[in-house]
Amino acid sequence: MKDSPIRLGITLLIISGIMGLILGGANYITKDLIAAKKDAANKAAYASVLPAEADTNALEMVEVEEEYASTILEVCSADSVGYAMRVSTKGYGGAVVIAVGIDMNGTITGVTVVEHSETPGLGANAANPSFTDQFIGQSGTLTVVKGEGGAGSISALSGATITSKSVTDSVNAALEYYNTYLKGGK
């Protein structure tokens, strides 16, 4: 009777309930800290892609149009300097989230990879400045090329064409969004 299924079930239910309370309490205690760290990480990413004169403490959120909501995760206005966007597209290993800075003329001021699950040593190299700096000063629709990139093209990472295309697609989405909804301070 000591090891009856009912007794084992009740014991498991009690243990599960206690663990649920502990996990719920931990979530409640840490949620504000996690949100603050995420906000700080976003501000740091935006500071790295916007021109130096942009005040990242005064960024204003801009509502993202419904048709772009699955790609453009967040848009912030940096006063009369430009816009910072958090953009996500699918890479080789999953979602690749980047921050893109665009000035008031529609020119890329910076790109940084915020999060990814790409292959170390290949797609993960998309976070390196040697790749992301190619976007600075570009505008219009960009294409990925194997070999040397130039105006309107981005040199793909060796062995990571899918990741290169993902980041470039994200930048193109940001530029398209800017030209459609933000150009001229709309």
C-alpha positions in Angstrom: 0.0 0.0 0.0 3.0 2.2 0.7 3.9 2.4 -3.1 0.4 2.5 -4.4 -0.1 4.4 -7.7 -2.5 6.9 -6.0 0.1 7.8 -3.3 2.8 8.1 -5.9 0.5 10.3 -8.0 -0.3 12.6 -5.1 3.4 12.9 -4.2 4.3 13.8 -7.8 1.4 16.4 -7.8 2.7 18.0 -4.6 6.3 18.1 -5.9 5.1 19.5 -9.2 3.1 22.2 -7.5 6.0 23.3 -5.3 8.3 23.4 -8.3 5.7 25.4 -10.2 5.5 28.0 -7.4 9.3 28.2 -7.2 9.7 28.7 -11.0 6.8 31.2 -11.0 8.4 33.2 -8.1 11.8 33.2 -9.9 10.2 34.5 -13.0 8.3 37.2 -11.1 11.5 38.3 -9.3 13.7 38.4 -12.4 11.3 39.6 -15.2 12.1 43.3 -14.6 15.9 42.6 -14.5 15.6 40.7 -17.8 13.6 43.4 -19.4 16.1 46.1 -18.3 19.0 44.0 -19.7 17.2 43.5 -23.0 16.5 47.2 -23.2 20.1 48.0 -22.4 21.3 45.6 -25.1 18.9 47.1 -27.6 20.2 50.6 -26.8 23.8 49.5 -27.1 23.0 47.9 -30.5 21.2 51.1 -31.6 24.1 53.2 -30.4 26.5 51.1 -32.5 24.5 51.6 -35.7 23.4 55.2 -35.4 25.7 58.2 -36.0 27.6 59.4 -32.9 25.4 62.5 -32.5 22.3 60.4 -32.0 21.0 60.4 -28.4 20.0 56.8 -27.7 18.4 57.8 -24.4 15.9 59.9 -26.4 14.9 57.3 -28.9 11.1 57.3 -29.7 9.3 54.1 -30.7 7.6 54.2 -34.0 4.7 51.9 -34.6 5.5 49.2 -37.2 3.0 48.7 -40.0 1.2 45.4 -39.9 2.5 44.1 -43.2 6.1 44.3 -41.9 5.5 43.2 -38.3 7.0 39.7 -38.9 10.3 41.1 -40.2 10.6 44.6 -38.7 10.5 43.9 -34.9 11.1 47.5 -33.7 11.6 50.9 -35.2 13.0 53.9 -33.2 13.4 57.4 -34.3 16.6 59.2 -33.4 15.2 62.7 -33.7 16.5 64.4 -36.9 19.5 62.0 -37.2 17.7 58.9 -38.5 16.2 55.6 -37.5 17.3 52.4 -35.8 15.5 49.2 -36.5 15.6 45.6 -35.1 15.0 43.3 -38.0 14.8 39.5 -38.2 14.9 37.0 -41.1 15.6 33.3 -41.3 19.2 32.2 -41.5 20.8 28.8 -41.8 20.4 27.9 -38.1 17.3 29.9 -37.3 16.4 33.6 -36.9 19.1 36.2 -37.4 18.2 39.4 -35.6 20.1 42.5 -36.6 20.1 46.2 -35.7 20.2 48.6 -38.7 20.8 52.3 -38.6 19.5 54.5 -41.4 20.1 58.2 -41.7 17.6 60.8 -43.0 18.9 60.3 -46.6 18.1 56.6 -46.6 21.8 55.5 -46.2 22.9 52.7 -43.9 24.9 54.1 -41.0 25.6 50.8 -39.4 24.6 47.1 -39.0 25.2 44.8 -36.1 24.0 41.3 -35.4 22.1 41.2 -32.2 21.3 37.5 -31.9 21.7 34.4 -34.0 22.2 30.6 -33.9 24.4 30.3 -36.9 27.2 27.8 -37.3 30.3 28.8 -35.3 33.2 29.7 -37.6 30.9 30.1 -40.7 27.6 31.9 -40.3 28.6 33.3 -36.9 31.1 35.4 -38.8 28.2 37.6 -39.9 28.7 39.4 -36.6 32.2 40.4 -37.5 32.8 44.0 -38.6 34.6 42.7 -41.7 31.2 41.6 -42.9 28.8 44.2 -41.4 30.9 47.2 -42.3 30.2 46.4 -46.0 26.7 47.8 -45.5 27.8 51.3 -44.2 27.1 54.0 -46.8 24.9 51.7 -49.0 21.3 52.5 -50.0 18.8 51.0 -52.4 18.4 47.3 -52.9 21.5 45.2 -52.1 22.5 41.9 -53.5 24.8 39.2 -52.2 27.7 38.2 -54.5 30.5 35.7 -54.2 33.8 37.4 -54.4 34.4 41.1 -54.1 31.4 43.3 -53.3 30.9 46.9 -54.3 28.2 49.5 -54.6 24.9 47.8 -54.3 26.4 44.4 -53.5 27.7 42.6 -50.4 30.5 40.1 -50.5 29.1 36.8 -49.1 30.8 35.1 -46.2 32.7 32.0 -47.4 30.7 28.9 -46.6 27.8 31.0 -45.2 25.9 32.3 -48.2 22.5 31.6 -46.5 23.5 33.7 -43.5 24.9 36.4 -45.7 21.7 36.5 -47.7 19.6 36.6 -44.4 21.5 39.7 -43.1 21.3 41.3 -46.5 17.5 40.6 -46.7 17.1 42.1 -43.3 18.9 45.3 -44.4 16.9 45.4 -47.6 13.7 45.1 -45.6 14.8 48.0 -43.3 15.6 50.1 -46.4 12.3 49.3 -48.0 10.4 50.1 -44.8 12.3 53.4 -44.5 11.5 54.4 -48.1 7.9 53.4 -47.8 6.9 54.7 -44.4 9.7 56.9 -42.8 11.3 58.8 -45.6 10.9 62.5 -45.2 9.9 62.1 -41.5 6.5 60.6 -42.2 
